Amino acid sequence: MDTKNHKISQIIKTRQANTHMIAREVAKGFKPRWYAVIHFNDGASSTKQQKRRIRPEDVEKDLLVVKHQLYTELYGARWSKKHKRAKSIWGVEYGASQIKPHVNIIMEELPFPYDHYKSAFILFNSYLPAKCKCLWKHSTHLQPVETESIYLLNSYVCKESNIDNCTIIHKLTDYQL
């Protein structure tokens, strides 16, 4: 098998694995309600910040801060102790830009007062970027997830998966037990 065919084979396997993981979580009880896409800032003229967006370990560290801020706002400082909280699947995609990735978050129903579109949008579009400087303000795309659109959700979240870019961040994803 030549190198090009091997790489294509690996891309397909990675996408299939991500798709199967999302389908398995749904089968185990994950009930996706929101799909949010938030862009990282591009680092402006800071070479240090631009390089941070290229290194996966730095992106993951920034996402840990984002998840902590999100769940602290939703459930308070002891959110990690709560068993009945909205579960989430986290991913990163680079798209055309290698220095400005975007975050994909699939979340279950959010608690009051974020249980409606407008308040959830403000949470992701304004609150999180204000608390997490790694995110770009007013860059959020939020859409509700309908049960029949789960397959479309899989294809969108996993479309940029390849051997170098797994897209789903397993360290941040809340798996159903």
Secondary structure, DSSP 8 states (H G I E B T S, - for coil): --HHHHHHHHHHHHHHHHHHHHHHHHHTT----EEEEEEB---TT-HHHHHHHH-HHHHHHHHHHHHHHHHHHHH-TTGGG-SSS--EEEEEE-TT-SS--EEEEEE----TTSSSHHHHHHIIIIIHHHH-TTB-TT--EEEE--GGGHHHHHHHHTTT--SS---B-TTT-----
